[in-house]
Amino acid sequence: MKKVLIVDDEQSILILLAYNLEKDGYEVVTTMDGEEGYDLALKGSFDFIILDLMLPSMDGMEICKKLRQEKIDTPILMLTAKDDELEKIIGLELGADDYMTKPFSPREVLARMKAILRRTKSPSNTNESLPEETSRVSKEEQEDKVVIRDITIFPELYEVLVKGEPIDITPKEFELLLYMAQRKNRILSREQLLNRIWNFDYAGETRIVDVHISHLREKIEEDTKNPQYIKTVRGFGYKLEEPK
């Protein structure tokens, strides 16, 4: 059973989301306090976090930022009452995987959660069946890997190695890197990447793609000002290519 943490200072929202998530088979933990939510997320083993932006004691932005700094890669869906693109972009820059503007329907929350979880192995169950380091990557997974020069991607493990060393990567960053790697040397528009990776219509908000590309470059490129893997195609989008 997947475990979800909901942090929101509106009791009605907590009750509504908890009821619908439990009805759909999730185990749910709730809190109305930001600092308590941060402590729960840091110490607990959650598969998903639903995080309100405006919270007492510690706001959602700060919680998200600190969790990512602590290498907690649990998927985060940010809730905001502000229909402000800047707030959404900042949340995504800090490591949130998606956002929703209040008011929303529980059905839409579930749909977005499932879209993220379909391609995400959460920290709470990633290591359940990995007995030894030497046998962690099976023969099938070795054959399924994607290799581009010094980058090795294991789709089944949701793991990326750069020069043989694993890197910390969020679910959305992983999906974006894998999608581009599987289409090596193809020019991909920002709109195409939004549609394929985020699964929703973010018309006019292609900055989201730019933010995640920037984060990926920080993790895989030796020189982010002169990237060798992810190249910008001005006025259109990006392409991932193998350095020559």
C-alpha atoms as a printed R data frame, in Angstrom:
    type eleno elety resid chain resno       x      y       z
1   ATOM     1    CA   MET     A     1   0.000  0.000   0.000
2   ATOM     2    CA   LYS     A     2   1.423  3.384  -1.030
3   ATOM     3    CA   LYS     A     3   1.806  5.951   1.747
4   ATOM     4    CA   VAL     A     4   0.921  9.616   1.184
5   ATOM     5    CA   LEU     A     5   1.701 12.649   3.347
6   ATOM     6    CA   ILE     A     6  -0.666 15.630   3.056
7   ATOM     7    CA   VAL     A     7   0.423 18.966   4.543
8   ATOM     8    CA   ASP     A     8  -2.288 21.640   4.413
9   ATOM     9    CA   ASP     A     9  -3.617 24.131   6.967
10  ATOM    10    CA   GLU     A    10  -7.223 23.844   5.732
11  ATOM    11    CA   GLN     A    11  -8.933 21.047   7.631
12  ATOM    12    CA   SER     A    12 -11.655 20.689   5.005
13  ATOM    13    CA   ILE     A    13  -9.043 19.954   2.343
14  ATOM    14    CA   LEU     A    14  -7.260 17.437   4.572
15  ATOM    15    CA   ILE     A    15 -10.515 15.593   5.261
16  ATOM    16    CA   LEU     A    16 -11.573 15.647   1.608
17  ATOM    17    CA   LEU     A    17  -8.229 14.438   0.236
18  ATOM    18    CA   ALA     A    18  -7.663 11.847   2.985
19  ATOM    19    CA   TYR     A    19 -11.133 10.364   2.441
20  ATOM    20    CA   ASN     A    20 -10.706 10.051  -1.326
21  ATOM    21    CA   LEU     A    21  -7.130  8.752  -1.161
22  ATOM    22    CA   GLU     A    22  -7.972  6.129   1.475
23  ATOM    23    CA   LYS     A    23 -10.981  5.110  -0.583
24  ATOM    24    CA   ASP     A    24  -8.598  4.590  -3.511
25  ATOM    25    CA   GLY     A    25  -6.310  2.354  -1.430
26  ATOM    26    CA   TYR     A    26  -3.650  4.749  -0.128
27  ATOM    27    CA   GLU     A    27  -2.404  5.008   3.449
28  ATOM    28    CA   VAL     A    28  -2.645  8.671   4.440
29  ATOM    29    CA   VAL     A    29  -0.860 10.784   7.073
30  ATOM    30    CA   THR     A    30  -1.960 14.407   7.520
31  ATOM    31    CA   THR     A    31  -0.778 17.516   9.338
32  ATOM    32    CA   MET     A    32  -1.754 21.194   9.333
33  ATOM    33    CA   ASP     A    33   1.656 22.467  10.463
34  ATOM    34    CA   GLY     A    34   4.555 23.122   8.097
35  ATOM    35    CA   GLU     A    35   7.370 22.279  10.493
36  ATOM    36    CA   GLU     A    36   5.698 19.042  11.553
37  ATOM    37    CA   GLY     A    37   5.131 18.200   7.897
38  ATOM    38    CA   TYR     A    38   8.814 18.706   7.174
39  ATOM    39    CA   ASP     A    39   9.828 16.447  10.085
40  ATOM    40    CA   LEU     A    40   7.386 13.745   8.963
41  ATOM    41    CA   ALA     A    41   8.632 13.897   5.362
42  ATOM    42    CA   LEU     A    42  12.258 13.833   6.496
43  ATOM    43    CA   LYS     A    43  11.925 10.881   8.871
44  ATOM    44    CA   GLY     A    44   9.077  8.888   7.331
45  ATOM    45    CA   SER     A    45   8.989  6.637   4.278
46  ATOM    46    CA   PHE     A    46   6.395  8.185   1.995
47  ATOM    47    CA   ASP     A    47   5.632  7.408  -1.635
48  ATOM    48    CA   PHE     A    48   4.080 10.811  -2.321
49  ATOM    49    CA   ILE     A    49   3.757 14.244  -0.677
50  ATOM    50    CA   ILE     A    50   0.919 16.717  -1.228
51  ATOM    51    CA   LEU     A    51   2.160 20.074   0.018
52  ATOM    52    CA   ASP     A    52   0.296 23.359   0.427
53  ATOM    53    CA   LEU     A    53   2.188 26.543  -0.375
54  ATOM    54    CA   MET     A    54   0.914 28.683   2.518
55  ATOM    55    CA   LEU     A    55   1.488 26.993   5.893
56  ATOM    56    CA   PRO     A    56   2.100 28.040   9.503
57  ATOM    57    CA   SER     A    57   5.642 27.782  10.963
58  ATOM    58    CA   MET     A    58   7.251 26.749   7.632
59  ATOM    59    CA   ASP     A    59   5.805 27.373   4.161
60  ATOM    60    CA   GLY     A    60   5.633 24.850   1.352
61  ATOM    61    CA   MET     A    61   8.458 26.455  -0.629
62  ATOM    62    CA   GLU     A    62  10.858 26.132   2.311
63  ATOM    63    CA   ILE     A    63   9.769 22.550   3.015
64  ATOM    64    CA   CYS     A    64  10.307 21.543  -0.608
65  ATOM    65    CA   LYS     A    65  13.692 23.261  -0.773
66  ATOM    66    CA   LYS     A    66  14.956 21.677   2.451
67  ATOM    67    CA   LEU     A    67  13.725 18.192   1.520
68  ATOM    68    CA   ARG     A    68  15.559 18.322  -1.807
69  ATOM    69    CA   GLN     A    69  18.681 19.584  -0.033
70  ATOM    70    CA   GLU     A    70  18.417 16.535   2.247
71  ATOM    71    CA   LYS     A    71  18.262 14.291  -0.868
72  ATOM    72    CA   ILE     A    72  14.617 13.353  -0.258
73  ATOM    73    CA   ASP     A    73  13.392 12.609  -3.799
74  ATOM    74    CA   THR     A    74   9.807 11.666  -2.922
75  ATOM    75    CA   PRO     A    75   7.451 13.127  -5.573
76  ATOM    76    CA   ILE     A    76   5.843 16.389  -4.434
77  ATOM    77    CA   LEU     A    77   2.567 17.872  -5.677
78  ATOM    78    CA   MET     A    78   2.368 21.527  -4.641
79  ATOM    79    CA   LEU     A    79  -1.004 23.129  -3.849
80  ATOM    80    CA   THR     A    80  -1.440 26.877  -4.198
81  ATOM    81    CA   ALA     A    81  -4.368 29.243  -3.855
82  ATOM    82    CA   LYS     A    82  -2.499 31.790  -5.952
83  ATOM    83    CA   ASP     A    83  -3.069 31.597  -9.685
84  ATOM    84    CA   ASP     A    84   0.384 33.077 -10.188
85  ATOM    85    CA   GLU     A    85   2.804 31.611 -12.731
86  ATOM    86    CA   LEU     A    86   5.804 32.936 -10.788
87  ATOM    87    CA   GLU     A    87   4.802 31.005  -7.649
88  ATOM    88    CA   LYS     A    88   4.407 27.829  -9.690
89  ATOM    89    CA   ILE     A    89   7.760 28.248 -11.408
90  ATOM    90    CA   ILE     A    90   9.553 28.889  -8.107
91  ATOM    91    CA   GLY     A    91   7.997 25.731  -6.668
92  ATOM    92    CA   LEU     A    92   9.190 23.701  -9.638
93  ATOM    93    CA   GLU     A    93  12.642 25.266  -9.441
94  ATOM    94    CA   LEU     A    94  12.871 24.124  -5.828
95  ATOM    95    CA   GLY     A    95  12.090 20.534  -6.790
96  ATOM    96    CA   ALA     A    96   8.304 20.079  -6.835
97  ATOM    97    CA   ASP     A    97   7.138 17.636  -9.518
98  ATOM    98    CA   ASP     A    98   3.810 19.278 -10.284
99  ATOM    99    CA   TYR     A    99   1.416 21.900  -8.950
100 ATOM   100    CA   MET     A   100  -2.339 22.466  -8.707
101 ATOM   101    CA   THR     A   101  -4.266 25.665  -8.098
102 ATOM   102    CA   LYS     A   102  -7.117 25.653  -5.590
103 ATOM   103    CA   PRO     A   103  -9.994 24.933  -5.877
104 ATOM   104    CA   PHE     A   104  -9.547 21.453  -7.374
105 ATOM   105    CA   SER     A   105 -11.369 18.151  -7.447
106 ATOM   106    CA   PRO     A   106 -10.071 15.074  -5.574
107 ATOM   107    CA   ARG     A   107 -10.404 13.140  -8.828
108 ATOM   108    CA   GLU     A   108  -7.938 15.499 -10.514
109 ATOM   109    CA   VAL     A   109  -5.489 15.150  -7.608
110 ATOM   110    CA   LEU     A   110  -5.639 11.352  -7.918
111 ATOM   111    CA   ALA     A   111  -5.132 11.544 -11.684
112 ATOM   112    CA   ARG     A   112  -2.039 13.701 -11.324
113 ATOM   113    CA   MET     A   113  -0.627 11.528  -8.551
114 ATOM   114    CA   LYS     A   114  -1.033  8.400 -10.644
115 ATOM   115    CA   ALA     A   115   0.539 10.071 -13.685
116 ATOM   116    CA   ILE     A   116   3.660 10.792 -11.620
117 ATOM   117    CA   LEU     A   117   3.729  7.474  -9.762
118 ATOM   118    CA   ARG     A   118   3.339  5.400 -12.929
119 ATOM   119    CA   ARG     A   119   6.922  6.148 -13.836
120 ATOM   120    CA   THR     A   120   8.298  6.669 -10.358
121 ATOM   121    CA   LYS     A   121   9.712  4.266  -7.818
122 ATOM   122    CA   SER     A   122   9.543  6.121  -4.526
123 ATOM   123    CA   PRO     A   123  12.292  6.140  -1.884
124 ATOM   124    CA   SER     A   124  10.192  3.982   0.444
125 ATOM   125    CA   ASN     A   125  10.229  0.972  -1.858
126 ATOM   126    CA   THR     A   126  13.192  1.529  -4.144
127 ATOM   127    CA   ASN     A   127  15.475 -0.730  -2.093
128 ATOM   128    CA   GLU     A   128  13.007 -3.443  -1.126
129 ATOM   129    CA   SER     A   129  14.284 -6.062  -3.530
130 ATOM   130    CA   LEU     A   130  17.901 -5.046  -3.953
131 ATOM   131    CA   PRO     A   131  19.804 -7.554  -1.795
132 ATOM   132    CA   GLU     A   132  23.432 -6.869  -2.687
133 ATOM   133    CA   GLU     A   133  25.231 -4.125  -4.584
134 ATOM   134    CA   THR     A   134  26.798 -6.650  -6.948
135 ATOM   135    CA   SER     A   135  23.451 -8.165  -7.919
136 ATOM   136    CA   ARG     A   136  21.441 -4.956  -7.838
137 ATOM   137    CA   VAL     A   137  21.320 -4.618 -11.604
138 ATOM   138    CA   SER     A   138  19.918 -7.737 -13.221
139 ATOM   139    CA   LYS     A   139  20.908 -9.020 -16.646
140 ATOM   140    CA   GLU     A   140  17.619 -7.765 -18.081
141 ATOM   141    CA   GLU     A   141  18.127 -4.334 -16.579
142 ATOM   142    CA   GLN     A   142  21.687 -4.212 -17.891
143 ATOM   143    CA   GLU     A   143  20.384 -4.966 -21.382
144 ATOM   144    CA   ASP     A   144  17.656 -2.324 -21.023
145 ATOM   145    CA   LYS     A   145  20.051  0.436 -20.003
146 ATOM   146    CA   VAL     A   146  20.597  3.554 -22.106
147 ATOM   147    CA   VAL     A   147  24.219  4.656 -22.492
148 ATOM   148    CA   ILE     A   148  25.345  7.981 -23.916
149 ATOM   149    CA   ARG     A   149  29.085  8.461 -23.424
150 ATOM   150    CA   ASP     A   150  29.608  8.869 -19.658
151 ATOM   151    CA   ILE     A   151  25.893  8.733 -18.809
152 ATOM   152    CA   THR     A   152  24.182  5.421 -18.041
153 ATOM   153    CA   ILE     A   153  20.433  5.302 -17.445
154 ATOM   154    CA   PHE     A   154  18.642  2.291 -15.917
155 ATOM   155    CA   PRO     A   155  14.916  2.757 -16.713
156 ATOM   156    CA   GLU     A   156  13.750 -0.047 -14.411
157 ATOM   157    CA   LEU     A   157  15.766  1.182 -11.433
158 ATOM   158    CA   TYR     A   158  15.162  4.901 -11.987
159 ATOM   159    CA   GLU     A   159  18.903  5.351 -11.604
160 ATOM   160    CA   VAL     A   160  21.411  7.474 -13.500
161 ATOM   161    CA   LEU     A   161  25.190  7.063 -13.376
162 ATOM   162    CA   VAL     A   162  27.610  9.752 -14.539
163 ATOM   163    CA   LYS     A   163  31.115  8.365 -15.010
164 ATOM   164    CA   GLY     A   164  30.036  5.330 -13.008
165 ATOM   165    CA   GLU     A   165  28.753  7.319 -10.024
166 ATOM   166    CA   PRO     A   166  25.035  7.568  -9.162
167 ATOM   167    CA   ILE     A   167  23.548 11.054  -9.096
168 ATOM   168    CA   ASP     A   168  20.620 12.430  -7.114
169 ATOM   169    CA   ILE     A   169  17.790 13.079  -9.527
170 ATOM   170    CA   THR     A   170  14.124 13.918  -9.061
171 ATOM   171    CA   PRO     A   171  11.389 11.874 -10.802
172 ATOM   172    CA   LYS     A   172  10.629 14.591 -13.356
173 ATOM   173    CA   GLU     A   173  14.327 15.129 -14.114
174 ATOM   174    CA   PHE     A   174  14.692 11.379 -14.647
175 ATOM   175    CA   GLU     A   175  11.692 11.207 -16.984
176 ATOM   176    CA   LEU     A   176  12.961 14.174 -18.976
177 ATOM   177    CA   LEU     A   177  16.493 12.779 -19.304
178 ATOM   178    CA   LEU     A   178  15.286  9.316 -20.305
179 ATOM   179    CA   TYR     A   179  12.819 10.681 -22.858
180 ATOM   180    CA   MET     A   180  15.505 12.806 -24.496
181 ATOM   181    CA   ALA     A   181  18.123 10.035 -24.352
182 ATOM   182    CA   GLN     A   182  15.780  7.616 -26.098
183 ATOM   183    CA   ARG     A   183  15.440 10.229 -28.848
184 ATOM   184    CA   LYS     A   184  19.114 11.090 -29.125
185 ATOM   185    CA   ASN     A   185  19.994 13.707 -31.754
186 ATOM   186    CA   ARG     A   186  16.322 14.602 -32.320
187 ATOM   187    CA   ILE     A   187  15.243 18.197 -31.824
188 ATOM   188    CA   LEU     A   188  12.421 18.286 -29.277
189 ATOM   189    CA   SER     A   189  10.243 21.351 -28.821
190 ATOM   190    CA   ARG     A   190   9.402 22.689 -25.390
191 ATOM   191    CA   GLU     A   191   5.718 22.060 -26.092
192 ATOM   192    CA   GLN     A   192   6.444 18.415 -26.981
193 ATOM   193    CA   LEU     A   193   8.434 17.922 -23.783
194 ATOM   194    CA   LEU     A   194   5.671 19.517 -21.701
195 ATOM   195    CA   ASN     A   195   3.062 17.254 -23.233
196 ATOM   196    CA   ARG     A   196   5.100 14.047 -22.933
197 ATOM   197    CA   ILE     A   197   6.652 14.555 -19.497
198 ATOM   198    CA   TRP     A   198   4.020 16.513 -17.586
199 ATOM   199    CA   ASN     A   199   0.986 14.962 -19.318
200 ATOM   200    CA   PHE     A   200  -1.051 18.137 -18.946
201 ATOM   201    CA   ASP     A   201  -1.681 21.267 -20.955
202 ATOM   202    CA   TYR     A   202   0.698 23.927 -19.660
203 ATOM   203    CA   ALA     A   203   0.197 26.206 -22.644
204 ATOM   204    CA   GLY     A   204   2.465 29.200 -22.475
205 ATOM   205    CA   GLU     A   205   4.403 27.897 -19.471
206 ATOM   206    CA   THR     A   206   7.408 26.401 -21.231
207 ATOM   207    CA   ARG     A   207   9.648 27.968 -18.569
208 ATOM   208    CA   ILE     A   208   8.983 24.745 -16.635
209 ATOM   209    CA   VAL     A   209  11.000 22.816 -19.228
210 ATOM   210    CA   ASP     A   210  13.832 25.358 -19.120
211 ATOM   211    CA   VAL     A   211  14.037 25.048 -15.322
212 ATOM   212    CA   HIS     A   212  14.333 21.248 -15.435
213 ATOM   213    CA   ILE     A   213  16.853 21.357 -18.279
214 ATOM   214    CA   SER     A   214  18.953 23.732 -16.183
215 ATOM   215    CA   HIS     A   215  18.809 21.337 -13.224
216 ATOM   216    CA   LEU     A   216  19.771 18.390 -15.416
217 ATOM   217    CA   ARG     A   217  22.738 20.251 -16.847
218 ATOM   218    CA   GLU     A   218  24.000 20.940 -13.329
219 ATOM   219    CA   LYS     A   219  24.001 17.195 -12.682
220 ATOM   220    CA   ILE     A   220  25.366 15.752 -15.945
221 ATOM   221    CA   GLU     A   221  27.460 18.477 -17.559
222 ATOM   222    CA   GLU     A   222  31.037 19.337 -16.579
223 ATOM   223    CA   ASP     A   223  30.524 22.923 -17.739
224 ATOM   224    CA   THR     A   224  26.919 24.153 -17.663
225 ATOM   225    CA   LYS     A   225  27.856 27.249 -19.685
226 ATOM   226    CA   ASN     A   226  29.179 25.023 -22.457
227 ATOM   227    CA   PRO     A   227  26.961 21.906 -22.337
228 ATOM   228    CA   GLN     A   228  28.136 18.856 -24.264
229 ATOM   229    CA   TYR     A   229  25.027 16.671 -23.863
230 ATOM   230    CA   ILE     A   230  21.899 18.836 -23.793
231 ATOM   231    CA   LYS     A   231  22.070 21.451 -26.525
232 ATOM   232    CA   THR     A   232  19.709 24.403 -26.902
233 ATOM   233    CA   VAL     A   233  18.078 24.824 -30.309
234 ATOM   234    CA   ARG     A   234  17.275 28.527 -30.290
235 ATOM   235    CA   GLY     A   235  13.654 29.425 -30.855
236 ATOM   236    CA   PHE     A   236  12.528 25.814 -30.703
237 ATOM   237    CA   GLY     A   237  13.718 23.575 -27.890
238 ATOM   238    CA   TYR     A   238  16.478 21.116 -27.047
239 ATOM   239    CA   LYS     A   239  18.255 17.996 -28.205
240 ATOM   240    CA   LEU     A   240  20.433 15.499 -26.393
241 ATOM   241    CA   GLU     A   241  23.498 14.320 -28.276
242 ATOM   242    CA   GLU     A   242  26.638 12.319 -27.575
243 ATOM   243    CA   PRO     A   243  29.749 14.491 -27.140
244 ATOM   244    CA   LYS     A   244  32.275 14.070 -29.932
